[in-house]
Amino acid sequence: MNRTVKRRIGRILLYLAVILLVLWTLLPIIWMFISSIISENELLSSDKILPTSITWERYKMLLWDKNPTKQVEVFRMAIKNSCIVAGTTTVISLVLGAVASYAFARLRFRMKKPMLFGVMFFQLLPPIALVIPYYIMISRMGLLDHLGTLILINTNAVLAYVIWVLNGYFKSVPFELEEAGRVDGCSWNQVFWKIIMPTALPGYVAVGVLAFLMAWDEFLYALIFTTSKTSKTLTVAVSEFGTKYGIDYGMMMTAGLLATVVPMVLALIFQRYIVGGLTAGAVKG
């Protein structure tokens, strides 16, 4: 077997692996879409895979119905709540994380490495281990069922990730740029905001998108610390499409598919920044 044949076989195997990976990723989304546009009888039927009739009624009910049910009202409010929680969490995490990670990357101080690994240790803690301490503190402060509580908790979790990733990215930025800024008369604040931040923009965008997605997808804390429709997030609202007579799988699939639109759009728009930013930050970390 010559080299040309081996290369062709290798390419074929590589293409097959890519196709299988894409199918593995997209099949759940395709199944959700099919389940959202077929009738309830076909959805619950075990001998039908492809729909014989298509209906867009569920999407109309969730998005445009002028007389929505209680569950639809909760879902619409949850979209707004998730945008507020995820957006605010991302902004706070990026501002605090940028300053903290820059300090870890550039400054010299005692206990720097233990503190950085302590940040990583907090990121590795399972969320379920923090539920009881969080609940005791939040209930005593009277902050249950508030969006601010979810923002604070999500920021606590996301901030550790932001600091760890941006720390590696700031280390990859040449120190000569800062020295040149200082020679030109810039203060440390001016160096950070006018030189370092524009240079590190790809990594900043990448970690910002991932931080937003982490806060958007959070379910456990939102389920435990929110009860009213004014504070429930999208992940909780999707799970509540059920009645005492059973679960409405069609509406659940439709709501779940709509909930994935924002993460998918962000991933597609900022794909270049996500890949480029994270790989660049990992080179010299």
C-alpha positions, 0 to 999 in steps of 0.5 A, a space after each residue: 500500500 503506497 503513501 497516496 492510498 494511505 493518505 486517501 484512507 486517512 482523509 476518508 476516516 477523518 471525514 467520517 469522524 467529522 460527520 459522526 461528530 456533527 451528527 452527534 451534536 446536531 441530532 438532539 437539536 433536530 429531534 427537538 425541532 421535529 418534536 416541536 412541529 408534529 402533533 401530540 399523537 404522533 409525538 407520543 407514538 412509538 412507531 413514527 419517527 418522521 412527521 406526517 403533518 406539520 403544525 406551527 401552533 406551539 411557536 405561535 402560542 409561545 411568541 405571538 398569542 395575545 391570550 397566553 396561558 400562565 405557563 406561556 406568560 412565565 416563559 415570556 417573562 423568563 426570556 427577559 429574566 435570563 437576558 438580565 441575569 446572564 448579561 449582568 453577570 457577564 459584565 460584572 465578571 468581565 470587569 472584575 475578572 480583567 482587573 484580577 487576572 491582570 494582577 495575577 499575570 503581571 504583579 508580584 505579591 505574596 501567596 499569588 500562586 495559592 490564591 490563583 489555585 484557590 480560585 481554580 479550586 472554587 471553580 471545581 466545587 460542585 454546585 450542589 455542595 454550595 446550595 445549603 450554605 447559599 440558601 441559609 445566607 440568602 434566606 437570612 438576608 431576605 433575598 430569596 426570589 430576586 434576580 439580584 441573588 441569581 446575578 450574585 451567585 452566577 457571578 461568584 461561579 463565572 468569575 473564577 473561570 474568567 480570572 483563570 482564562 484571562 490570566 493565561 491570556 494576559 501572560 501571552 501579551 508581550 511585556 514590551 508593550 507595557 514598557 513602551 506605554 510607560 516610557 511614553 508617559 502613561 500611568 498603569 491605568 492608562 496602560 491597562 485600558 488603552 494598550 492591554 485591553 485592546 490587545 487582549 480583545 479577542 480573548 476578552 470577547 471569547 471568555 465573555 461569550 462563554 461566561 454569558 453561556 454559563 450564566 444562561 444555562 444555569 439551572 440548579 440555583 435558579 430552580 432553588 432560589 426562585 419561585 415566582 414568574 417575575 424571577 424565574 429564568 428560562 431553564 426553569 420555565 422550560 422544565 415547567 411545561 407540565 400539568 397534573 395530567 401529564 407533561 406537555 412534551 411538544 411545548 417543552 421541546 418548542 420552548 427548549 429549542 427557542 431557549 437554544 437560539 441565543 447560545 447558538 447565535 452567539 456561538 456562530 457570530 463569535 466563533 472566530 473570537 472564541 477559538 482564536 482567543 482561547 488558543 492564543 491565551 493557552 500558548 504562553 500561559 
